[in-house]
């Protein structure tokens, strides 16, 4: 772990991502940890803003995070904004030279602009200790991800590159690890001898929400499964790490992803896709996706994707891992569901169905539900099904705040490592190719439903 960062240089500071997510998360972090209030926030963007305009943006974002006046005043006392062409080497050089300490450069920019900015940085003398922070997507396929990784490591060492996956905050990661490895009950049965299937699901009720510019060129498979859900799979399926640190944990994740591939080796058969039509979600009228402003219906972008993969190793061989994510669905789900194999023998005389045990790991807020078969309350010979629930610690910060804490501490524990970013693309590239070739039909489902009627 390197020295803590003292300067946070936000490229794209005038954009939506900075104002809606990053600045409020920074406010949350500084409020929870007052010792960080000497951090210098520097904003840079294309807009010709004066200091008053920039301070208004910071004030508005921090107010949304409900930070104290002391935290807000500490940041406003040192923050500044500089109009900058982030793709120009000379402009970037002057901007970075104006920082009193090696900065964390946060690229709150469109992916293509981020690549151009990083290319420009090749001609900049970066101070030792500079950290680069990138938002997904990390490339558009395996080859472009490898090219991006090559570019980044020409600028700084891999340990100083943070590829942000805000889907999993530190608390959720540690909750998953604690459940798996701190309980003797689970580890002996966490394998293909006892597990029937694993479902990793992120169904949301939100529709497009004015994100056509990005989402219509990505779709559910690239937006969620290729990045977030494969990272969750790695945590669920990995071997026990020796320690929870950036090296051991990320090595274990990489090992799983290298063994992961589409089930049966057939990318057309392993995945399904669909797009929502007009409907209702929680009494909200949702228009047909294809009619949304900014959507090019001819692209055939999916808003619901499902992919079944397998992990080809001795622990998981034969177990299907179903990854599913979609928009404008009737029920919100963000969970990992472990379905165990049925009991090998139920004694004669016990009546009813001995359903498979099911362990549900709900994310955000984190909760565990264990479904078991027990004797019924009236007739003890009649089997019944019950669920045991426990809420897990949410942590002091939202996921984005936890990610920023790792960046400022120089701890890439929650960062996506370069080789795993490439592996995630390797897994989904054949599926994307099959979809683009028209080998898999684009089904439809009404907004507010559970998906296409004929999906089992």
C-alpha positions as CSV (number, residue, x, y, z in Angstrom):
1,X,0.0,0.0,0.0
2,X,1.4,3.4,-1.1
3,X,1.3,6.7,0.8
4,X,-2.1,8.4,1.1
5,X,-3.1,10.7,-1.7
6,X,-3.3,14.4,-0.8
7,X,-4.7,15.8,-4.1
8,X,-7.8,14.5,-5.9
9,X,-7.8,15.7,-9.5
10,X,-11.2,15.2,-11.1
11,X,-11.1,15.2,-14.9
12,X,-14.6,15.7,-16.3
13,X,-15.5,17.7,-13.1
14,X,-18.4,19.5,-14.9
15,X,-20.1,16.3,-16.0
16,X,-23.0,14.3,-14.7
17,X,-21.0,11.5,-13.1
18,X,-18.9,14.0,-11.1
19,X,-21.9,15.9,-9.8
20,X,-24.3,13.1,-9.2
21,X,-22.1,10.4,-7.8
22,X,-18.4,11.2,-7.2
23,X,-18.7,14.5,-5.3
24,X,-21.4,13.3,-3.0
25,X,-19.4,10.1,-2.3
26,X,-16.3,12.3,-1.6
27,X,-18.4,14.3,0.8
28,X,-19.6,11.1,2.5
29,X,-16.0,10.0,2.9
30,X,-14.7,13.2,4.3
31,X,-17.6,13.5,6.7
32,X,-17.0,9.9,8.0
33,X,-13.3,10.5,8.3
34,X,-12.6,14.1,9.3
35,X,-8.8,13.4,9.2
36,X,-9.0,13.5,5.4
37,X,-10.3,17.0,5.2
38,X,-6.9,18.4,4.2
39,X,-7.4,16.7,0.9
40,X,-7.2,19.2,-2.0
41,X,-9.9,18.8,-4.6
42,X,-9.1,20.1,-8.1
43,X,-11.7,20.0,-10.8
44,X,-10.9,20.2,-14.5
45,X,-13.2,20.1,-17.5
46,X,-14.1,21.6,-20.8
47,X,-16.5,24.2,-19.4
48,X,-15.3,27.8,-18.8
49,X,-16.3,27.9,-15.1
50,X,-15.1,30.5,-12.6
51,X,-14.3,29.6,-9.0
52,X,-17.8,30.6,-7.8
53,X,-19.5,28.3,-10.3
54,X,-17.3,25.4,-9.3
55,X,-17.8,26.0,-5.6
56,X,-21.6,26.1,-6.2
57,X,-21.3,22.6,-7.8
58,X,-19.3,21.3,-4.8
59,X,-21.7,22.9,-2.4
60,X,-24.7,21.4,-4.1
61,X,-23.2,17.9,-4.3
62,X,-22.0,17.9,-0.7
63,X,-25.4,19.2,0.5
64,X,-27.0,16.3,-1.3
65,X,-24.8,14.0,0.8
66,X,-25.8,15.9,4.0
67,X,-22.3,16.7,5.1
68,X,-21.6,19.1,8.0
69,X,-20.7,22.7,7.4
70,X,-17.2,21.9,8.8
71,X,-16.5,19.4,6.1
72,X,-17.9,21.6,3.3
73,X,-15.9,24.7,4.5
74,X,-12.7,22.6,4.7
75,X,-13.0,21.6,1.1
76,X,-14.2,25.0,-0.2
77,X,-11.2,26.6,1.4
78,X,-8.7,24.8,-0.9
79,X,-10.7,23.6,-3.9
80,X,-10.2,25.1,-7.4
81,X,-11.3,24.5,-11.0
82,X,-9.3,24.8,-14.2
83,X,-10.7,24.7,-17.7
84,X,-8.6,22.1,-19.5
85,X,-8.5,20.1,-22.7
86,X,-8.0,16.7,-21.1
87,X,-6.7,15.3,-24.4
88,X,-3.9,17.8,-24.8
89,X,-0.6,16.8,-23.4
90,X,0.6,20.4,-22.7
91,X,-2.6,21.3,-20.9
92,X,-2.5,18.1,-18.8
93,X,1.2,18.8,-18.0
94,X,0.4,22.3,-16.7
95,X,-2.6,21.0,-14.7
96,X,-0.7,18.3,-13.0
97,X,2.3,20.5,-12.4
98,X,0.0,22.9,-10.5
99,X,-0.8,20.2,-7.9
100,X,1.2,20.5,-4.7
101,X,1.4,16.7,-4.3
102,X,1.2,13.6,-6.6
103,X,-2.5,13.4,-7.6
104,X,-5.1,10.7,-8.0
105,X,-6.4,11.4,-11.6
106,X,-10.0,10.4,-11.7
107,X,-11.2,10.0,-15.3
108,X,-14.9,10.9,-15.0
109,X,-15.1,10.9,-18.8
110,X,-16.6,8.9,-21.7
111,X,-14.5,5.8,-22.4
112,X,-13.1,7.0,-25.7
113,X,-12.1,10.4,-24.2
114,X,-10.4,8.5,-21.3
115,X,-8.2,6.6,-23.8
116,X,-7.3,9.8,-25.6
117,X,-6.4,11.5,-22.3
118,X,-4.2,8.5,-21.3
119,X,-2.5,8.6,-24.6
120,X,-1.8,12.3,-24.1
121,X,-0.3,11.5,-20.7
122,X,2.5,9.6,-22.4
123,X,4.0,13.0,-23.1
124,X,3.6,14.2,-19.5
125,X,6.2,13.8,-16.8
126,X,3.9,12.2,-14.1
127,X,5.1,12.7,-10.5
128,X,6.1,9.5,-8.7
129,X,3.1,8.2,-6.8
130,X,0.5,9.4,-9.3
131,X,-2.6,7.2,-9.3
132,X,-5.0,6.7,-12.3
133,X,-8.7,5.9,-11.6
134,X,-10.9,4.7,-14.5
135,X,-14.6,3.9,-14.7
136,X,-15.9,0.9,-16.7
137,X,-16.1,-0.2,-19.4
138,X,-12.4,-1.2,-19.6
139,X,-12.2,-1.6,-23.3
140,X,-14.9,-2.9,-25.6
141,X,-13.6,-6.5,-26.1
142,X,-10.6,-8.5,-25.0
143,X,-8.2,-7.0,-27.5
144,X,-9.0,-3.4,-26.7
145,X,-8.8,-4.2,-23.0
146,X,-5.3,-5.6,-23.5
147,X,-4.4,-2.4,-25.5
148,X,-5.7,-0.2,-22.7
149,X,-3.8,-2.1,-20.1
150,X,-0.7,-1.8,-22.1
151,X,-1.2,2.0,-22.3
152,X,-1.9,2.3,-18.6
153,X,1.2,0.4,-17.5
154,X,3.4,2.6,-19.6
155,X,2.2,5.5,-17.4
156,X,2.2,4.0,-13.9
157,X,2.7,0.6,-12.3
158,X,-0.4,-1.7,-12.2
159,X,-0.7,-1.2,-8.4
160,X,-1.3,2.5,-9.1
161,X,-4.2,1.8,-11.5
162,X,-7.7,1.7,-10.0
163,X,-10.4,0.3,-12.3
164,X,-13.5,1.2,-10.4
165,X,-16.3,-1.3,-9.9
166,X,-18.7,0.6,-7.5
167,X,-21.2,-2.3,-7.7
168,X,-19.2,-4.0,-4.9
169,X,-18.2,-1.9,-2.0
170,X,-15.8,-3.0,0.7
171,X,-18.5,-4.1,3.1
172,X,-20.3,-6.3,0.6
173,X,-17.0,-8.0,-0.4
174,X,-16.0,-8.6,3.2
175,X,-19.5,-9.9,4.0
176,X,-19.2,-12.4,1.2
177,X,-15.8,-13.5,2.4
178,X,-16.8,-13.7,6.0
179,X,-19.8,-15.9,5.3
180,X,-17.7,-18.3,3.1
181,X,-14.5,-18.6,5.0
182,X,-15.3,-17.9,8.7
183,X,-18.0,-20.5,9.0
184,X,-17.1,-24.2,9.0
185,X,-20.7,-25.0,8.2
186,X,-20.5,-23.7,4.6
187,X,-17.0,-24.3,3.2
188,X,-17.2,-28.2,3.2
189,X,-20.4,-28.0,1.1
190,X,-19.3,-25.1,-1.2
191,X,-18.6,-27.4,-4.2
192,X,-20.1,-29.5,-6.9
193,X,-20.8,-32.4,-4.6
194,X,-23.5,-30.4,-2.8
195,X,-24.4,-27.4,-4.9
196,X,-27.0,-27.8,-7.7
197,X,-26.7,-24.4,-9.2
198,X,-25.8,-20.8,-8.6
199,X,-27.8,-17.8,-9.7
200,X,-26.4,-14.2,-9.7
201,X,-29.1,-11.8,-10.4
202,X,-29.4,-8.0,-10.8
203,X,-33.0,-7.1,-11.8
204,X,-33.9,-3.5,-11.5
205,X,-37.1,-1.6,-11.8
206,X,-35.4,1.5,-13.4
207,X,-35.8,1.9,-17.1
208,X,-33.4,3.7,-19.4
209,X,-33.5,6.9,-17.3
210,X,-32.0,9.2,-20.0
211,X,-28.9,7.0,-20.4
212,X,-29.4,6.2,-24.1
213,X,-26.1,7.7,-25.2
214,X,-24.2,5.1,-23.2
215,X,-26.6,2.3,-22.7
216,X,-27.9,1.8,-26.3
217,X,-24.3,1.1,-27.4
218,X,-23.7,-1.3,-24.5
219,X,-26.8,-3.3,-23.4
220,X,-27.3,-5.4,-20.4
221,X,-24.7,-8.0,-21.2
222,X,-21.9,-5.4,-21.5
223,X,-23.2,-3.0,-18.9
224,X,-23.7,-5.5,-16.0
225,X,-22.8,-9.1,-16.7
226,X,-19.4,-8.6,-18.4
227,X,-18.2,-6.4,-15.5
228,X,-20.2,-6.5,-12.2
229,X,-21.7,-9.9,-12.2
230,X,-18.6,-11.8,-13.2
231,X,-16.8,-10.0,-10.4
232,X,-19.4,-11.3,-8.0
233,X,-19.0,-14.8,-9.5
234,X,-15.3,-14.6,-8.8
235,X,-15.9,-13.9,-5.1
236,X,-18.5,-16.6,-4.8
237,X,-16.5,-19.3,-6.6
238,X,-12.8,-18.6,-5.7
239,X,-10.6,-20.7,-3.6
240,X,-9.8,-19.5,0.0
241,X,-7.2,-16.7,-0.2
242,X,-4.3,-16.7,2.3
243,X,-5.1,-13.2,3.3
244,X,-7.6,-10.4,2.5
245,X,-5.2,-8.1,0.7
246,X,-4.8,-6.8,-2.8
247,X,-2.4,-9.6,-3.9
248,X,-4.0,-12.8,-2.5
249,X,-7.6,-11.8,-3.0
250,X,-7.2,-10.6,-6.6
251,X,-5.0,-13.6,-7.4
252,X,-7.9,-15.9,-6.3
253,X,-10.4,-13.9,-8.3
254,X,-8.2,-14.1,-11.4
255,X,-7.8,-17.9,-11.0
256,X,-11.6,-18.4,-11.1
257,X,-12.1,-16.2,-14.1
258,X,-9.4,-18.0,-16.1
259,X,-11.4,-21.2,-15.5
260,X,-14.7,-19.7,-16.5
261,X,-16.3,-20.2,-19.9
262,X,-19.8,-20.3,-21.4
263,X,-21.6,-23.5,-20.5
264,X,-21.2,-26.3,-23.0
265,X,-18.9,-24.2,-25.2
266,X,-21.8,-22.9,-27.3
267,X,-22.2,-19.1,-27.0
268,X,-25.5,-19.1,-28.9
269,X,-27.1,-21.7,-26.6
270,X,-25.6,-20.3,-23.3
271,X,-27.3,-16.9,-23.5
272,X,-30.7,-15.2,-23.9
273,X,-31.6,-11.6,-24.6
274,X,-34.7,-9.5,-24.6
275,X,-35.9,-5.9,-24.7
276,X,-38.7,-4.3,-22.8
277,X,-41.8,-2.8,-24.5
278,X,-44.3,-0.3,-23.0
279,X,-45.7,-1.2,-19.6
280,X,-46.0,-0.1,-16.0
281,X,-43.5,-0.3,-13.1
282,X,-44.9,0.8,-9.7
283,X,-47.6,2.8,-11.3
284,X,-45.0,4.6,-13.6
285,X,-45.7,4.5,-17.3
286,X,-42.7,3.1,-19.1
287,X,-42.4,3.7,-22.9
288,X,-41.2,1.1,-25.3
289,X,-37.4,1.0,-25.2
290,X,-37.2,1.3,-28.9
291,X,-39.2,4.6,-28.8
292,X,-37.0,6.2,-26.1
293,X,-35.1,9.4,-27.2
294,X,-31.6,8.6,-28.4
295,X,-32.3,4.9,-29.0
296,X,-31.4,3.4,-32.4
297,X,-33.8,0.5,-32.6
298,X,-31.9,-1.1,-35.4
299,X,-29.0,-1.9,-33.0
300,X,-31.1,-4.5,-31.3
301,X,-29.8,-3.5,-27.9
302,X,-31.0,-5.9,-25.1
303,X,-32.3,-4.6,-21.8
304,X,-32.4,-8.1,-20.2
305,X,-29.6,-10.5,-20.6
306,X,-29.0,-14.0,-19.2
307,X,-25.8,-16.0,-19.6
308,X,-25.0,-19.4,-18.2
309,X,-21.3,-20.1,-17.5
310,X,-19.3,-22.9,-15.9
311,X,-16.1,-22.9,-13.9
312,X,-13.9,-25.7,-15.2
313,X,-12.1,-26.8,-12.1
314,X,-12.4,-29.7,-9.5
315,X,-14.5,-27.6,-7.1
316,X,-17.2,-26.5,-9.6
317,X,-17.2,-28.8,-12.6
318,X,-20.8,-29.4,-13.8
319,X,-22.4,-26.6,-11.8
320,X,-24.2,-24.0,-13.9
321,X,-23.7,-20.4,-12.9
322,X,-26.6,-18.3,-14.3
323,X,-25.9,-14.5,-14.6
324,X,-28.9,-12.4,-15.2
325,X,-29.5,-8.6,-15.4
326,X,-32.3,-6.5,-16.7
327,X,-34.1,-3.2,-16.6
328,X,-37.8,-2.2,-16.2
329,X,-38.7,-5.4,-14.4
330,X,-41.5,-5.8,-11.9
331,X,-39.4,-7.0,-8.9
332,X,-36.1,-5.6,-7.8
333,X,-33.5,-8.3,-7.1
334,X,-29.8,-8.0,-6.3
335,X,-28.7,-11.3,-5.0
336,X,-26.7,-14.5,-5.2
337,X,-28.8,-17.6,-4.8
338,X,-27.0,-20.9,-3.9
339,X,-29.3,-23.9,-4.5
340,X,-28.1,-27.1,-2.9
341,X,-28.8,-30.6,-4.1
342,X,-31.8,-32.4,-2.6
343,X,-31.4,-34.6,0.5
344,X,-30.1,-38.0,-0.6
345,X,-32.7,-39.9,1.4
346,X,-35.9,-38.8,3.3
347,X,-37.1,-41.4,5.8
348,X,-40.3,-43.2,5.0
349,X,-43.2,-41.7,7.0
350,X,-42.2,-38.0,6.6
351,X,-44.7,-36.4,4.3
352,X,-44.4,-33.4,2.0
353,X,-41.7,-32.1,-0.2
354,X,-38.2,-31.9,1.1
355,X,-37.2,-28.8,-0.9
356,X,-33.5,-28.2,-1.6
357,X,-31.8,-26.0,0.9
358,X,-31.2,-22.5,-0.5
359,X,-28.8,-19.8,0.6
360,X,-29.7,-16.3,-0.6
361,X,-27.0,-13.5,-0.3
362,X,-28.8,-10.2,-0.9
363,X,-26.6,-7.2,-1.8
364,X,-27.4,-3.6,-0.9
365,X,-28.5,-3.7,1.9
366,X,-26.7,-6.9,2.6
367,X,-28.7,-9.8,4.1
368,X,-28.5,-13.6,4.3
369,X,-31.5,-15.9,4.0
370,X,-31.2,-19.6,4.6
371,X,-34.1,-21.8,3.4
372,X,-34.4,-25.1,5.2
373,X,-36.9,-28.0,5.4
374,X,-38.1,-28.7,8.9
375,X,-41.0,-30.4,10.7
376,X,-44.4,-28.6,10.4
377,X,-45.9,-26.8,13.4
378,X,-49.1,-28.9,13.6
379,X,-48.2,-32.4,12.4
380,X,-44.5,-33.2,13.0
381,X,-44.7,-35.8,10.3
382,X,-45.5,-33.1,7.7
383,X,-42.5,-31.3,6.3
384,X,-42.5,-27.5,6.1
385,X,-40.2,-24.9,4.6
386,X,-38.8,-22.0,6.7
387,X,-36.3,-19.2,6.1
388,X,-33.8,-17.9,8.6
389,X,-32.8,-14.2,8.0
390,X,-30.0,-12.1,9.3
391,X,-29.0,-8.5,8.3
392,X,-25.3,-7.8,7.7
393,X,-23.4,-4.7,8.5
394,X,-23.7,-2.0,5.9
395,X,-20.5,-0.2,6.7
396,X,-20.1,3.5,7.3
397,X,-20.0,4.5,3.6
398,X,-21.9,3.8,0.4
399,X,-20.0,1.7,-2.2
400,X,-18.6,4.7,-4.1
401,X,-17.3,6.2,-0.8
402,X,-15.5,2.9,0.0
403,X,-14.0,2.9,-3.5
404,X,-12.7,6.4,-3.1
405,X,-11.2,5.5,0.3
406,X,-9.2,2.8,-1.4
407,X,-8.0,5.2,-4.1
408,X,-6.9,7.8,-1.6
409,X,-5.2,5.2,0.6
410,X,-3.4,3.7,-2.4
411,X,-5.1,0.3,-1.7
412,X,-6.4,-1.4,-4.9
413,X,-8.2,-4.2,-3.0
414,X,-11.5,-3.3,-4.6
415,X,-10.0,-2.4,-7.9
416,X,-10.4,-4.6,-11.0
417,X,-7.0,-5.9,-11.9
418,X,-5.9,-5.6,-15.6
419,X,-5.7,-9.3,-16.3
420,X,-9.2,-10.0,-14.8
421,X,-10.7,-7.2,-16.9
422,X,-9.3,-9.0,-20.0
423,X,-10.7,-12.3,-18.8
424,X,-14.2,-10.9,-18.3
425,X,-14.1,-9.8,-22.0
426,X,-12.7,-13.2,-23.1
427,X,-15.8,-14.9,-21.5
428,X,-18.5,-12.7,-23.1
429,X,-16.8,-11.9,-26.5
430,X,-18.1,-15.1,-28.2
431,X,-21.6,-14.4,-26.8
432,X,-21.6,-10.8,-28.1
433,X,-20.4,-12.1,-31.5
434,X,-23.3,-14.6,-31.7
435,X,-25.8,-11.9,-30.8
436,X,-24.5,-9.5,-33.3
437,X,-24.6,-12.2,-36.0
438,X,-28.3,-12.8,-35.2
439,X,-27.8,-16.3,-33.9
440,X,-29.9,-15.6,-30.8
441,X,-33.4,-14.0,-31.1
442,X,-34.1,-10.7,-29.4
443,X,-37.2,-11.5,-27.3
444,X,-39.5,-8.9,-25.7
445,X,-41.2,-8.4,-22.4
446,X,-43.6,-5.8,-21.1
447,X,-42.1,-3.3,-18.7
448,X,-43.1,-4.3,-15.1
449,X,-43.1,-8.0,-15.9
450,X,-40.6,-10.7,-14.8
451,X,-39.3,-11.0,-18.4
452,X,-40.4,-12.9,-21.5
453,X,-43.4,-15.2,-20.8
454,X,-41.6,-18.2,-22.2
455,X,-38.4,-17.8,-20.2
456,X,-38.4,-20.5,-17.6
